[in-house]
Amino acid sequence: MTQLKPGDPAPAFEAPDQDGNMVSLGDFNGRKLFLFFYPKANTSG
């Protein structure tokens, strides 16, 4: 897995939003995007 450093461009992705709708990085072209996630949420770790 590639680790990103501050300032690196985000890789293309697709993920569900809080309502279950699939969104991709391309949906936000030309706008600032802040992606917040909990890597261990709902896991045993």
N, C-alpha and C positions, 0 to 999 in steps of 0.2 A: 504494500500500500504506500502510495506517495504521500509524504507529509508536506503540507503547505506551510510557507513562512509568511509573516506579515508582509503585505504588499503583493503577494502572488495572486494572479488572476484565478478566480474560482473555476473549477472544472465543470463541464456540462453535467447537469443532474436533473432528475425528476423525482418528486416526493409528494406525499399527500399533505395537504394543509390541515388546519385545525378542524375543518368541516369534512375532510375526507376527499376533497377534490384534488386531482393530480395537477401539480404546477411544475414548471421547469424553469431553469435559469433564463432561457430565452424569452419567457413571458415578461421579464423585467428589463429588457433591453432599453438603454437610455435612462434608466432610473437607478437610484441608489437602493441597495438591498442589504438588509441586516438579517442574517440567518441565525436563529437561536435554537439550540437543541440540547437535549439532555442525553448524553451518550449512555448512561447507565439506567435511565428511567425504565421502569417496568421490567427490570432484569434482576437476577439474583446477585449481581456483582456490586 
